[in-house]
Amino acid sequence: MNNDYLVKPKRANGAGVVLIQEWWGVNQQIKGVADRLAGEGYFVLAVDLYEGKITERPEEAEEMKNAVKDEFALRRVGEAIEKLKSEGIAPAKTAVWGFCFGGSVAFKSAAADLGAGAYVIYYGSMVTDDKAVLAKIQKPILGIFGGQDKAIPQLLVESFQKNLNELGKTNEIYVYPEADHAFFNEERPKYNAAASADCWGKTLAFFKKHLKIS
């Protein structure tokens, strides 16, 4: 059993988004993001990597996250892209967007080139500056990070962007100096409303450009 959450827009723009959960699971917060995107015209599928489970306890979230194998996560993302294709959304018009744990999965999806048109990483802790990995990325990348995030060193983010640029990879990387980890999640104490509003606009602009939304 899974808890995938599919939202169809009332007025479609021809594009889709595969959303990948934080380590809490497909909870009401991630469903809310899906609903917001559908309001912008996107078909959205929030992928459940915990097979129906959600939690509010960090210790349990850590265990659940660690139990997810890369092969399983990438297969589920690929299935989500295919599901949106069955709804009439071409993979080239689909973005993969993940947060925290999901941001790491989105990054790995980009490196595996699962066929989506663009990839968005919100404070994914498994980003790397390893050029051998970055060289595998074939589609545009948007990276959003918090300057106060202790889990993701700023030097790593800078090196990540530098190496993407040196490899000629299309990318947009933004760091919000006053924001911490998970600053986009309005249910968490580190929510930053100003940074959240700004990166939402940047993300929609990125989609419009790279998914070629008219």
LINVEN-V247569 format. One record per backbone hydrogen bond with DSSP energy under -0.5 kcal/mol. CO is the residue of the C=O (numbers start at 0). NH is the residue of the N-H. E is the energy in kcal/mol with one decimal. If there is no record, write none. Layout:
CO | NH | E
CO | NH | E
//
This chain:
3 | 5 | -0.6
4 | 45 | -2.8
6 | 43 | -2.5
14 | 42 | -2.0
15 | 94 | -2.3
16 | 18 | -0.7
16 | 44 | -2.4
17 | 96 | -3.0
18 | 46 | -2.8
19 | 98 | -1.6
20 | 101 | -0.8
21 | 24 | -1.5
23 | 54 | -2.0
24 | 26 | -1.9
26 | 30 | -1.9
27 | 31 | -2.0
28 | 32 | -1.7
29 | 33 | -2.0
30 | 34 | -2.4
31 | 35 | -2.2
32 | 36 | -2.3
33 | 37 | -2.4
34 | 38 | -1.9
35 | 39 | -0.7
36 | 39 | -1.1
36 | 41 | -1.9
37 | 40 | -1.6
40 | 12 | -2.6
42 | 16 | -2.5
43 | 6 | -2.9
44 | 18 | -2.0
44 | 46 | -0.7
45 | 4 | -2.2
46 | 20 | -0.8
46 | 48 | -0.8
49 | 52 | -1.0
55 | 57 | -0.6
56 | 60 | -2.7
57 | 61 | -2.5
58 | 62 | -1.7
59 | 63 | -2.7
60 | 64 | -2.8
61 | 65 | -2.4
62 | 66 | -1.1
64 | 67 | -1.5
66 | 68 | -0.7
68 | 72 | -2.5
69 | 73 | -2.9
70 | 74 | -1.9
71 | 75 | -2.3
72 | 76 | -2.1
73 | 77 | -2.5
74 | 78 | -2.3
75 | 79 | -1.9
76 | 80 | -2.2
77 | 81 | -1.9
78 | 82 | -2.4
79 | 83 | -2.3
80 | 84 | -1.7
81 | 85 | -1.9
82 | 86 | -0.7
83 | 86 | -0.7
83 | 88 | -2.5
84 | 87 | -1.8
87 | 89 | -0.7
89 | 92 | -1.9
90 | 93 | -1.9
90 | 116 | -1.1
92 | 15 | -2.3
93 | 116 | -2.7
93 | 117 | -1.0
94 | 17 | -3.2
94 | 96 | -0.5
95 | 119 | -3.2
96 | 19 | -2.4
97 | 121 | -2.5
98 | 101 | -2.6
99 | 103 | -1.8
100 | 104 | -1.7
101 | 105 | -2.5
102 | 106 | -2.2
103 | 107 | -2.4
104 | 108 | -2.3
105 | 109 | -2.0
106 | 110 | -2.3
107 | 111 | -1.7
108 | 112 | -0.5
108 | 113 | -1.3
109 | 112 | -0.9
109 | 137 | -0.6
116 | 139 | -0.6
117 | 95 | -2.1
118 | 141 | -2.3
119 | 97 | -2.3
119 | 121 | -0.6
120 | 122 | -0.7
120 | 143 | -2.9
121 | 99 | -2.6
122 | 124 | -0.6
123 | 126 | -1.3
128 | 130 | -0.5
129 | 132 | -0.9
129 | 133 | -2.6
130 | 134 | -2.3
132 | 135 | -1.6
133 | 136 | -1.5
139 | 118 | -2.2
140 | 171 | -2.2
141 | 120 | -3.3
142 | 173 | -2.8
143 | 122 | -3.3
144 | 175 | -2.7
145 | 148 | -1.6
147 | 149 | -0.8
148 | 151 | -0.8
152 | 155 | -0.5
152 | 156 | -1.7
153 | 157 | -2.6
154 | 158 | -2.3
155 | 159 | -2.8
156 | 160 | -2.3
157 | 161 | -2.6
158 | 162 | -2.6
159 | 163 | -1.9
160 | 164 | -2.5
161 | 165 | -2.4
162 | 166 | -1.7
163 | 168 | -2.8
164 | 167 | -1.4
169 | 140 | -2.0
171 | 142 | -3.0
173 | 144 | -2.3
174 | 176 | -0.8
175 | 146 | -3.1
175 | 178 | -1.8
178 | 147 | -3.2
179 | 182 | -1.1
181 | 184 | -1.3
182 | 191 | -2.5
183 | 185 | -0.8
184 | 187 | -1.8
187 | 190 | -1.7
189 | 179 | -0.5
190 | 192 | -0.5
191 | 195 | -2.6
192 | 196 | -2.4
193 | 197 | -2.1
194 | 198 | -2.7
195 | 199 | -1.8
196 | 200 | -1.7
197 | 201 | -2.1
198 | 202 | -2.4
199 | 203 | -2.3
200 | 204 | -2.1
201 | 205 | -2.2
202 | 206 | -2.5
203 | 207 | -2.6
204 | 208 | -2.2
205 | 209 | -2.7
206 | 210 | -2.8
207 | 212 | -1.9
211 | 213 | -0.6
//
